[in-house]
Amino acid sequence: MAKPIKILLIAGLLISLMLVAFKSVSKVTFRNNAVKWSGASLDQSNLVTGVMLQELPGEPLLVSLDINEPVMGKIPAEELFKKENIKTIRKHKGSIVLFSTDRAKAAKTWMVLSQMGYKNLYLFSDTLPVEVFKHKFRPDSATRPELKN
């Protein structure tokens, strides 16, 4: 009777270790370094205008985040995180440009995609700069004391 219990405990321990190992190497997780991935947003180097679109590396993939924006060959916001669209974005070799009439929606989407590890990700803007920050971004050092200056 003791032998089956030992086998079950060892099997449970092995399964737990495998799940921890899988989670630690999974590419689906978000980046932890907020200062690093939000840098482009803070210095506004993630913004492009119509003229700048032609200077981006590769053929830009335009992602319309407006629901009523029927543009052929574009990915609308409500379908952005569907499996086939994420696969399209991941395989795209050029720049990815998000545009929307709602700048907050575009900025939120940019943050999520950049946290997921996407590179060459930009926001379309009519004018530069959009906003000037009065305060320097600082991570919350109360929850992560190692980030104190």
matplotlib code that plots the C-alpha trace (Angstrom):
import matplotlib.pyplot as plt

x = [0.0, 2.9, 4.5, 1.5, 1.4, 5.1, 4.6, 1.7, 3.7, 6.7, 4.4, 2.7, 6.1, 7.4, 4.2, 4.6, 8.2, 7.4, 4.6, 7.0, 9.7, 7.2, 5.9, 9.4, 10.3, 6.9, 6.9, 3.4, 4.3, 4.8, 8.1, 8.8, 11.1, 8.5, 11.2, 12.8, 9.7, 7.9, 10.9, 9.8, 6.4, 8.0, 10.4, 7.7, 10.0, 7.1, 5.2, 5.2, 3.6, 2.5, 5.8, 7.7, 5.8, 7.9, 11.1, 10.2, 12.1, 10.3, 6.7, 4.6, 1.6, -1.2, -3.5, -6.7, -8.1, -11.3, -14.4, -16.0, -12.8, -13.4, -9.8, -8.9, -5.9, -6.0, -6.6, -9.5, -9.3, -12.0, -10.1, -6.5, -5.9, -7.5, -5.0, -4.6, -4.0, -1.5, 0.3, 0.2, 1.7, 4.3, 5.4, 5.5, 9.1, 8.5, 7.1, 3.7, 1.8, -1.3, -3.8, -7.1, -9.2, -9.0, -5.4, -5.9, -7.0, -4.0, -1.6, -3.1, -2.8, 0.8, 1.6, 0.0, 1.8, 5.1, 4.9, 4.3, 7.7, 6.8, 9.5, 9.2, 5.8, 4.6, 1.6, 0.4, 0.1, -0.9, 1.4, 4.6, 5.0, 1.6, 2.3, 5.1, 5.6, 6.3, 7.6, 10.1, 8.7, 9.7, 8.7, 7.0, 9.8, 7.5, 6.7, 10.1, 12.8, 15.6, 14.4, 15.1, 17.4]
y = [0.0, 2.4, 1.7, 3.1, 6.2, 6.8, 6.4, 8.8, 11.4, 11.1, 11.3, 14.4, 16.0, 15.3, 16.7, 19.9, 20.3, 19.9, 22.5, 25.0, 24.3, 24.8, 28.1, 29.5, 29.0, 29.8, 32.6, 33.6, 35.4, 39.2, 40.9, 41.9, 44.9, 47.7, 50.4, 48.7, 47.8, 51.1, 53.3, 53.7, 55.0, 57.4, 58.9, 58.7, 56.9, 54.5, 57.2, 57.5, 60.0, 59.4, 60.6, 58.4, 55.3, 55.1, 55.1, 52.1, 48.9, 46.4, 46.6, 47.9, 45.9, 48.3, 47.3, 49.2, 49.3, 51.0, 48.7, 50.6, 50.8, 48.4, 48.6, 45.6, 43.6, 45.1, 43.5, 45.1, 45.4, 42.9, 40.2, 41.2, 38.5, 35.7, 32.8, 33.4, 37.1, 36.7, 34.2, 36.8, 39.5, 37.1, 36.0, 39.6, 40.6, 44.4, 47.0, 46.8, 50.1, 50.4, 53.2, 54.3, 57.4, 56.6, 57.2, 55.5, 52.3, 52.3, 53.0, 50.1, 47.7, 48.8, 48.1, 44.7, 43.7, 45.1, 43.3, 40.1, 40.7, 42.2, 44.3, 47.1, 48.1, 51.7, 53.9, 56.1, 59.8, 62.9, 65.1, 64.8, 65.0, 63.9, 64.6, 65.9, 64.2, 66.4, 63.6, 60.8, 57.3, 55.4, 51.8, 51.1, 50.4, 49.5, 46.2, 45.7, 47.3, 46.3, 49.0, 51.9, 54.6]
z = [0.0, 0.7, -2.7, -4.8, -2.7, -3.3, -7.0, -7.0, -5.0, -7.4, -10.4, -9.0, -8.3, -11.8, -13.4, -11.2, -12.2, -15.9, -15.6, -13.9, -16.6, -19.4, -17.9, -17.4, -21.1, -22.6, -25.2, -24.3, -21.1, -20.9, -20.4, -16.8, -17.5, -17.9, -18.2, -21.2, -23.2, -22.5, -23.5, -27.1, -25.9, -23.4, -25.8, -28.6, -31.0, -31.7, -33.5, -37.3, -39.7, -43.2, -44.6, -42.2, -43.3, -46.5, -44.4, -42.3, -42.8, -45.1, -46.2, -43.3, -42.2, -41.4, -38.6, -38.4, -34.8, -35.8, -36.0, -38.9, -41.0, -43.9, -45.4, -47.6, -46.4, -42.9, -39.6, -37.6, -33.8, -33.0, -34.9, -33.9, -31.3, -33.3, -33.9, -37.6, -37.3, -34.5, -36.8, -39.6, -37.4, -36.0, -39.5, -40.9, -41.6, -41.9, -39.6, -38.0, -37.9, -35.7, -36.4, -34.9, -34.5, -30.8, -29.7, -26.4, -28.1, -30.3, -27.4, -25.3, -28.2, -28.8, -25.1, -25.2, -28.4, -27.3, -24.0, -26.0, -27.7, -31.1, -32.7, -35.3, -33.8, -34.4, -33.9, -36.7, -35.7, -37.7, -35.7, -33.6, -30.7, -29.3, -25.7, -23.5, -20.2, -17.1, -15.0, -15.6, -15.6, -12.5, -11.7, -8.4, -6.0, -3.2, -4.8, -6.3, -4.0, -6.4, -8.7, -6.3, -7.7]

ax = plt.figure().add_subplot(projection="3d")
ax.plot(x, y, z, "-o")
ax.set_aspect("equal")
plt.show()
